[in-house]
Amino acid sequence: MPALVAMRFNPDLKAKYQAMIKAGKPPKVALTALMRKLIELANALIKANRNWVIKEA
């Protein structure tokens, strides 16, 4: 579920998803890539003892 929400509302992850779809990847594969990206991001934040900061437009 978090990957679906990120795909819709996070501009960076939405662009990544759209690029993968445009490259011919199946939607499930693109969604799985977003899941992995979210896990990597969460691990990096925890490792660096940082909080999530919303990127200002």
ABEGO torsion letter per residue (X at the ends): XAAAAAAAABAAAAAAAAAAAAAGBBAAAAAAAAAAAAAAAAAAAAAAGBBBBBBBX
